[in-house]
Amino acid sequence: MATELRIEPVFDALKQPLSLIENDERRRAIETYIEAARVPLERAVQDLLSQIVAGIDEKTGDHY
């Protein structure tokens, strides 16, 4: 059974501090960068979670 990875909260967290930037042009530039980084960041999160799951499986696989 596959579980959908919801990564939107990660991007929401990255965007929250944007409200602290008073310069509209600078804020838009940073938001554009965050959106451009979406695919590589999604992949990095998936890879990290895969490593975590593999580590857990390695440590507990023989018990279950």
Secondary structure, DSSP 8 states (H G I E B T S, - for coil): -------HHHHHHHHGGGGG---HHHHHHHHHHHHHTHHHHHHHHHHHHHHHHHHHHHHHGGG-
